[in-house]
Amino acid sequence: MRKADIKRKTKETDISLKLQLCDLTASSINSGIAFFDHMLASMAKHGRFCLQLECKGDIEIDAHHSVEDIGICLGKAFKEALGERNGVVRFGEAIVPMDEVLTLVGVDISGRYHFGLSGIEFCGCINNYPEELTEEFFKAFAVNAGINLHIRVLSGENKHHIHESIFKSVGVALYRASIIDPMLKDQVMSTKGVLE
């Protein structure tokens, strides 16, 4: 069914997350951090997945625990929804402009983790959202999804545009990597015969 239901409760966060791949049903996202909700909604829309998320976190301290733990949960959900990855294309890429910003993303649903971010140094905040949390989120997501994720910001200055271009690019690249190719007929796209 290419879906997953993840629950995670710690002393810092209480998260309920449902993911359905290849589903354009409107997502329902409440992380407690408005800007992050907006980014996740963009990622889900352009990634063609439905995300149902409710997070109660210690945002009175700061947003870090909530954002990182959501990355953990979304990564686990993505991995579970892919299952054995039979028939999936495996590789995906996107170059997404947003006004003056241009972002390049490459994904390999390999079963192995690697994360790379370049072309940008995050500092400061957007509203109450510390910019470096975008990096923390995607690193946690890549580790727990078991994917290679490379993000490169090629140009741009507006902080909102940069973050939104990143989230949209990742969504598009994940969709392209995770779609099922009928020609593969349940084969795994690896000469080893497994993705791990």
PEQUIBEL-V883147 format. One record per residue. N is the residue number from 1. RES is the residue in three letters. PHI is phi in degrees with one decimal (NA if undefined). PSI is psi in radians with two decimals (none if undefined). D_LAST is the distance of its C-alpha to the last C-alpha in whole Angstrom. Layout:
n->N res->RES phi->PHI psi->PSI d_last->D_LAST
n->N res->RES phi->PHI psi->PSI d_last->D_LAST
//
This chain:
n->1 res->MET phi->NA psi->-0.17 d_last->21
n->2 res->ARG phi->53.8 psi->0.91 d_last->18
n->3 res->LYS phi->-144.0 psi->2.89 d_last->20
n->4 res->ALA phi->-153.1 psi->2.67 d_last->20
n->5 res->ASP phi->-132.6 psi->1.96 d_last->22
n->6 res->ILE phi->-119.1 psi->2.35 d_last->22
n->7 res->LYS phi->-125.8 psi->2.42 d_last->24
n->8 res->ARG phi->-144.4 psi->2.21 d_last->25
n->9 res->LYS phi->-132.2 psi->2.18 d_last->28
n->10 res->THR phi->-131.2 psi->-3.07 d_last->29
n->11 res->LYS phi->-71.4 psi->-0.21 d_last->32
n->12 res->GLU phi->-105.8 psi->-0.56 d_last->31
n->13 res->THR phi->-144.1 psi->2.70 d_last->30
n->14 res->ASP phi->-132.4 psi->1.90 d_last->30
n->15 res->ILE phi->-122.7 psi->2.34 d_last->27
n->16 res->SER phi->-122.9 psi->2.16 d_last->27
n->17 res->LEU phi->-138.2 psi->2.25 d_last->25
n->18 res->LYS phi->-121.4 psi->2.38 d_last->24
n->19 res->LEU phi->-130.4 psi->2.34 d_last->22
n->20 res->GLN phi->-129.9 psi->2.02 d_last->22
n->21 res->LEU phi->-73.9 psi->2.70 d_last->21
n->22 res->CYS phi->51.3 psi->0.94 d_last->23
n->23 res->ASP phi->-144.1 psi->2.08 d_last->26
n->24 res->LEU phi->-93.8 psi->0.20 d_last->29
n->25 res->THR phi->-59.1 psi->2.44 d_last->31
n->26 res->ALA phi->-59.5 psi->2.36 d_last->32
n->27 res->SER phi->-78.5 psi->2.74 d_last->30
n->28 res->SER phi->-126.2 psi->1.95 d_last->32
n->29 res->ILE phi->-129.1 psi->2.16 d_last->31
n->30 res->ASN phi->-140.9 psi->1.64 d_last->33
n->31 res->SER phi->-92.9 psi->-0.21 d_last->31
n->32 res->GLY phi->88.8 psi->-0.01 d_last->35
n->33 res->ILE phi->-128.4 psi->1.82 d_last->34
n->34 res->ALA phi->-57.9 psi->-0.78 d_last->36
n->35 res->PHE phi->-63.9 psi->-0.72 d_last->34
n->36 res->PHE phi->-65.3 psi->-0.68 d_last->31
n->37 res->ASP phi->-57.1 psi->-0.77 d_last->31
n->38 res->HIS phi->-61.3 psi->-0.73 d_last->32
n->39 res->MET phi->-66.7 psi->-0.77 d_last->29
n->40 res->LEU phi->-64.2 psi->-0.66 d_last->27
n->41 res->ALA phi->-63.3 psi->-0.69 d_last->29
n->42 res->SER phi->-65.3 psi->-0.75 d_last->29
n->43 res->MET phi->-62.2 psi->-0.77 d_last->25
n->44 res->ALA phi->-65.5 psi->-0.79 d_last->25
n->45 res->LYS phi->-60.3 psi->-0.86 d_last->28
n->46 res->HIS phi->-79.5 psi->-0.29 d_last->27
n->47 res->GLY phi->-89.2 psi->-0.02 d_last->23
n->48 res->ARG phi->55.4 psi->0.74 d_last->25
n->49 res->PHE phi->-129.3 psi->2.67 d_last->23
n->50 res->CYS phi->-98.4 psi->2.23 d_last->26
n->51 res->LEU phi->-121.9 psi->2.14 d_last->26
n->52 res->GLN phi->-112.2 psi->1.97 d_last->28
n->53 res->LEU phi->-134.3 psi->2.29 d_last->28
n->54 res->GLU phi->-132.9 psi->2.16 d_last->30
n->55 res->CYS phi->-131.5 psi->2.23 d_last->30
n->56 res->LYS phi->-112.3 psi->1.93 d_last->33
n->57 res->GLY phi->-127.9 psi->2.99 d_last->33
n->58 res->ASP phi->-83.8 psi->1.00 d_last->35
n->59 res->ILE phi->-70.4 psi->-0.17 d_last->36
n->60 res->GLU phi->-68.2 psi->-0.39 d_last->39
n->61 res->ILE phi->-82.2 psi->-1.13 d_last->37
n->62 res->ASP phi->-170.9 psi->-3.11 d_last->35
n->63 res->ALA phi->-85.4 psi->-0.12 d_last->32
n->64 res->HIS phi->-57.1 psi->-0.91 d_last->30
n->65 res->HIS phi->-60.6 psi->-0.74 d_last->28
n->66 res->SER phi->-64.4 psi->-0.83 d_last->28
n->67 res->VAL phi->-65.0 psi->-0.82 d_last->27
n->68 res->GLU phi->-64.6 psi->-0.75 d_last->24
n->69 res->ASP phi->-68.3 psi->-0.58 d_last->23
n->70 res->ILE phi->-65.2 psi->-0.67 d_last->23
n->71 res->GLY phi->-59.8 psi->-0.74 d_last->20
n->72 res->ILE phi->-59.8 psi->-0.86 d_last->19
n->73 res->CYS phi->-66.4 psi->-0.74 d_last->20
n->74 res->LEU phi->-66.8 psi->-0.66 d_last->19
n->75 res->GLY phi->-61.8 psi->-0.80 d_last->15
n->76 res->LYS phi->-62.9 psi->-0.70 d_last->15
n->77 res->ALA phi->-65.1 psi->-0.75 d_last->17
n->78 res->PHE phi->-62.5 psi->-0.77 d_last->15
n->79 res->LYS phi->-61.7 psi->-0.78 d_last->12
n->80 res->GLU phi->-65.4 psi->-0.74 d_last->14
n->81 res->ALA phi->-64.9 psi->-0.53 d_last->16
n->82 res->LEU phi->-73.4 psi->-0.40 d_last->13
n->83 res->GLY phi->60.3 psi->-2.32 d_last->12
n->84 res->GLU phi->-77.9 psi->-0.09 d_last->10
n->85 res->ARG phi->65.6 psi->0.40 d_last->10
n->86 res->ASN phi->-65.1 psi->2.27 d_last->13
n->87 res->GLY phi->82.6 psi->-0.12 d_last->15
n->88 res->VAL phi->-75.8 psi->2.59 d_last->14
n->89 res->VAL phi->-61.4 psi->-0.63 d_last->15
n->90 res->ARG phi->88.6 psi->-0.92 d_last->12
n->91 res->PHE phi->-100.2 psi->2.48 d_last->14
n->92 res->GLY phi->-147.0 psi->2.63 d_last->17
n->93 res->GLU phi->-146.5 psi->2.79 d_last->20
n->94 res->ALA phi->-155.3 psi->2.47 d_last->23
n->95 res->ILE phi->-122.8 psi->1.93 d_last->27
n->96 res->VAL phi->-118.5 psi->2.07 d_last->29
n->97 res->PRO phi->-88.0 psi->2.57 d_last->32
n->98 res->MET phi->-141.9 psi->1.74 d_last->34
n->99 res->ASP phi->54.0 psi->-2.02 d_last->38
n->100 res->GLU phi->-83.8 psi->-0.08 d_last->38
n->101 res->VAL phi->-94.8 psi->2.49 d_last->34
n->102 res->LEU phi->-135.9 psi->2.18 d_last->31
n->103 res->THR phi->-125.2 psi->2.39 d_last->28
n->104 res->LEU phi->-112.9 psi->2.29 d_last->25
n->105 res->VAL phi->-132.2 psi->2.39 d_last->21
n->106 res->GLY phi->-126.2 psi->2.43 d_last->18
n->107 res->VAL phi->-131.3 psi->2.43 d_last->15
n->108 res->ASP phi->-128.8 psi->2.00 d_last->11
n->109 res->ILE phi->-84.1 psi->1.26 d_last->9
n->110 res->SER phi->-95.3 psi->-0.26 d_last->6
n->111 res->GLY phi->88.4 psi->-0.12 d_last->4
n->112 res->ARG phi->-116.4 psi->2.53 d_last->6
n->113 res->TYR phi->-91.8 psi->2.37 d_last->10
n->114 res->HIS phi->-155.8 psi->2.45 d_last->13
n->115 res->PHE phi->-132.8 psi->2.31 d_last->16
n->116 res->GLY phi->-137.3 psi->2.36 d_last->19
n->117 res->LEU phi->-132.6 psi->2.25 d_last->23
n->118 res->SER phi->-146.7 psi->2.89 d_last->26
n->119 res->GLY phi->88.9 psi->-0.03 d_last->29
n->120 res->ILE phi->-151.1 psi->2.52 d_last->30
n->121 res->GLU phi->-121.9 psi->2.00 d_last->31
n->122 res->PHE phi->-80.5 psi->2.28 d_last->32
n->123 res->CYS phi->-154.8 psi->2.62 d_last->35
n->124 res->GLY phi->88.3 psi->-2.97 d_last->37
n->125 res->CYS phi->-132.9 psi->2.71 d_last->37
n->126 res->ILE phi->-114.9 psi->1.95 d_last->37
n->127 res->ASN phi->56.3 psi->-2.08 d_last->39
n->128 res->ASN phi->-105.7 psi->0.38 d_last->38
n->129 res->TYR phi->-107.3 psi->1.88 d_last->34
n->130 res->PRO phi->-65.8 psi->2.25 d_last->34
n->131 res->GLU phi->-57.3 psi->-0.62 d_last->32
n->132 res->GLU phi->-65.3 psi->-0.22 d_last->29
n->133 res->LEU phi->-68.3 psi->-0.40 d_last->28
n->134 res->THR phi->-61.4 psi->-0.77 d_last->26
n->135 res->GLU phi->-64.6 psi->-0.75 d_last->24
n->136 res->GLU phi->-61.6 psi->-0.71 d_last->23
n->137 res->PHE phi->-62.4 psi->-0.88 d_last->22
n->138 res->PHE phi->-71.0 psi->-0.54 d_last->20
n->139 res->LYS phi->-65.7 psi->-0.82 d_last->18
n->140 res->ALA phi->-62.0 psi->-0.68 d_last->18
n->141 res->PHE phi->-63.1 psi->-0.85 d_last->17
n->142 res->ALA phi->-63.7 psi->-0.75 d_last->14
n->143 res->VAL phi->-58.3 psi->-0.85 d_last->13
n->144 res->ASN phi->-81.1 psi->-0.40 d_last->13
n->145 res->ALA phi->-82.2 psi->-0.35 d_last->11
n->146 res->GLY phi->69.5 psi->0.87 d_last->8
n->147 res->ILE phi->-129.3 psi->2.78 d_last->10
n->148 res->ASN phi->-88.2 psi->2.24 d_last->12
n->149 res->LEU phi->-135.2 psi->2.04 d_last->15
n->150 res->HIS phi->-117.5 psi->2.22 d_last->18
n->151 res->ILE phi->-123.6 psi->2.23 d_last->22
n->152 res->ARG phi->-133.6 psi->2.10 d_last->25
n->153 res->VAL phi->-86.7 psi->2.00 d_last->28
n->154 res->LEU phi->-84.6 psi->-0.58 d_last->30
n->155 res->SER phi->-163.1 psi->2.81 d_last->34
n->156 res->GLY phi->132.0 psi->2.74 d_last->36
n->157 res->GLU phi->-129.8 psi->-0.63 d_last->38
n->158 res->ASN phi->-69.6 psi->2.14 d_last->38
n->159 res->LYS phi->-60.8 psi->-0.79 d_last->36
n->160 res->HIS phi->-60.0 psi->-0.81 d_last->35
n->161 res->HIS phi->-62.3 psi->-0.71 d_last->35
n->162 res->ILE phi->-61.3 psi->-0.88 d_last->32
n->163 res->HIS phi->-64.7 psi->-0.75 d_last->30
n->164 res->GLU phi->-66.3 psi->-0.66 d_last->30
n->165 res->SER phi->-63.1 psi->-0.68 d_last->29
n->166 res->ILE phi->-63.1 psi->-0.90 d_last->26
n->167 res->PHE phi->-63.1 psi->-0.71 d_last->25
n->168 res->LYS phi->-65.2 psi->-0.74 d_last->26
n->169 res->SER phi->-61.1 psi->-0.78 d_last->24
n->170 res->VAL phi->-63.0 psi->-0.74 d_last->21
n->171 res->GLY phi->-57.8 psi->-0.85 d_last->22
n->172 res->VAL phi->-62.3 psi->-0.80 d_last->23
n->173 res->ALA phi->-63.6 psi->-0.70 d_last->20
n->174 res->LEU phi->-64.1 psi->-0.73 d_last->17
n->175 res->TYR phi->-60.4 psi->-0.82 d_last->20
n->176 res->ARG phi->-64.9 psi->-0.58 d_last->19
n->177 res->ALA phi->-76.5 psi->-0.52 d_last->15
n->178 res->SER phi->-98.6 psi->-0.12 d_last->15
n->179 res->ILE phi->-66.4 psi->2.67 d_last->18
n->180 res->ILE phi->-93.5 psi->2.24 d_last->18
n->181 res->ASP phi->-95.2 psi->1.99 d_last->20
n->182 res->PRO phi->-57.9 psi->-0.46 d_last->22
n->183 res->MET phi->-65.6 psi->-0.45 d_last->22
n->184 res->LEU phi->-76.3 psi->-0.39 d_last->18
n->185 res->LYS phi->47.0 psi->0.99 d_last->19
n->186 res->ASP phi->70.3 psi->0.17 d_last->16
n->187 res->GLN phi->-76.5 psi->2.73 d_last->14
n->188 res->VAL phi->-97.4 psi->2.33 d_last->11
n->189 res->MET phi->-78.7 psi->1.25 d_last->11
n->190 res->SER phi->-158.1 psi->2.39 d_last->10
n->191 res->THR phi->-68.1 psi->-0.27 d_last->12
n->192 res->LYS phi->-79.1 psi->-0.36 d_last->9
n->193 res->GLY phi->89.2 psi->-0.07 d_last->10
n->194 res->VAL phi->-142.2 psi->2.69 d_last->6
n->195 res->LEU phi->-109.8 psi->1.86 d_last->4
n->196 res->GLU phi->-161.9 psi->none d_last->0
//
